[in-house]
Amino acid sequence: MKEKNFQQEFRKRNTITGVFELKLCKGTSLPFSNMAPHQLKALSDAGSDAGLYHKLTDQPVSFQQNMQGMQEQKKKQRFTRPAPFDCFFLKNVPAWLVVMFYIPRRKKNVYYIAIDDLLEMIEGAGRKSMTESMAERYASHVDDYRRKPAHP
């Protein structure tokens, strides 16, 4: 399991609205240093009256050509993947750290921790990392990704 696998599962299974920072923990605790200061600030800003402005950049796109449609694809070739829009400004949006505690073939527990609760946890932790029991205590929502999702 890699964080990109978690991201794919999250995309299929998540039913909660908001902005999210996803983290995967394969050990007994997740270091608070795994959450970059700019990530915490962005989550905090999006969840507050201050708001978060972000400009989207166009991403390069790659594609595979097949011999039959090569000429047609060359005509339609694009050098960037179009962004859905230029930018966004979010304020008072639910903002979450979503952490999966993972043990192969045994556990995929996912905890949604609201940004304000996360900052409170970090402040009062008395340690440099989050354990699963801390995540459970501060989580607003918990999901077991070993089970089939409730929605189609």
N, C-alpha and C positions, 0 to 999 in steps of 0.2 A: 504494500500500500504506500503510495506516494501522495503528496498534497494534491497533485493534479487529479488523482483518482477520487479523492475526497471532494474536490470541486465538481467533478462530473456527477457524483452521487447527490451532492447537495443541490445541484441544478435540477435534477429529476425529482427530488423528494421534498424540498423546502416549500412550505405553505405560508410562511410568515413574511410580512412585508418589512422593508427597511433596507439599510445598508449594512454590509457584513465584511468582517475580516475573518478569514478561515485559517485555523491552525490545526495541525495534526500532531498528536503526542503519542509516541511509541514507547515511552518509558513511564515512570511513576509520577513525573511532574513536568510541567511546561515552564521553562524559565520566563520570567516577565520580560527579560531582555529580548526574547523572540518577537515581541511587539515593539516595533520601531516607534520612536516618539512622534513622527509625522503621521503614523497610522492612528495612534491614540488621539492626536489632535484633530485629525480629519473626522473620525467617528464622533468625537465630542462636539465639534462644530456642527456637523450634520444633525445631531440630536438636540441642538440648542437654538436660541433666537439669533445667535451669531450667523449661523448658516455656513454652508460649504459651497463654493463655486469651483467648478472643474471644467476645463477645456479638453474635449476629446481630440485625440490625434488620429489621423487616418493610418491604418496599419497596412504594411505590405502584405500582399496576398501571393500565395503560390498555387499553382495548379498543375495537373498532369495532362500532358497532351497525348492523344492517341493518334495513330496514323490516319484514320478515316476522317476525323474532324479537325486535323491540324490547321488547315488553311482558315476554316471558320473560326477556330479559337484564336488564331493570330489576329483576326479582324476585331474580335471582341476582347482581346487581352486588356486587362487593367493592371496598373502598377500598384494600386492601393485598394484595400478593402474599404468600401464607403462606410463612414460612421453613420449611426442612425440619426444623429443630429450633431450640432456643433459643440454645445456645452450644456451644463445644468447648474442650477442653484437649488440646494436642498436646505430646508431648515425645519426644526422640530420633527424630524423623521426618526422613527425608531432606529437606533444604531446598536449593532451587536458584535461581540466577539463570539464566534462559533468554534468551539474546540472539540475535536474528536479524540477520545482516549481509545487507543487501538492495540489489541493483542491479536495476532493472526489466528484465525479460526475460533476465537473465543469471545472477542469483545469489539464492538463498534459503538460506544456510547457517545452521543453528541449532546453538548450543552450550549444553550444560547444564553449568554450573559450580557445584559444591557450595559452600555458604556458607563453610565453613572455607577452601577454596581461593580463593574470591573475596576474603576478607579478607586472606589471605596475598598475593595479587596486588596489592591496593591498597596494602598496607604496603610492599612491595618494588618497586613499579613505577617509582619515580623520575620519574613523570609524572602528569598529571591525567586521563588517559583510557586506555581499553582499546582496543588495536588488535585486528584479527581474528587476527593471529598469536599474540597473548597469549591470546585466548579459546581458540584451538585448543590451545595448550600446557597450559592449566589445565582444559580441559573433560574431564569423565568420559564424556560421550556427545556425538556429533556426528550431525546429520541434515541431509540435503539435501531441502528441501521442494519442489524442482522435480521430484523423482522421485515416483512413486506410492508410497503407504504400503505396507509389507510386510504389514500386517494388514488385514482387511476393514473 
